[in-house]
């Protein structure tokens, strides 16, 4: 039973929190510092090499 399975209860709780946080991000938009890849904002060869690592 689900009531006896502690691991399943923690997994379910984690997924509920994760999807709740994700839905908030989708509704409000992603922060500017996270949106996109910060290494490729100002393109140069150093950033390109770091991005490929």
C-alpha angles and dihedrals in degrees: 000000000000091000091062096043106086094179091055091049092053091046091051092048091049092050092048091052092044095051091044091054092045093051090051090053092049092048096046098032130244120289114263093240092057101038110102126353112310092202093062100045093095102031119217136136095265091055091045091054092046090049093054094052 
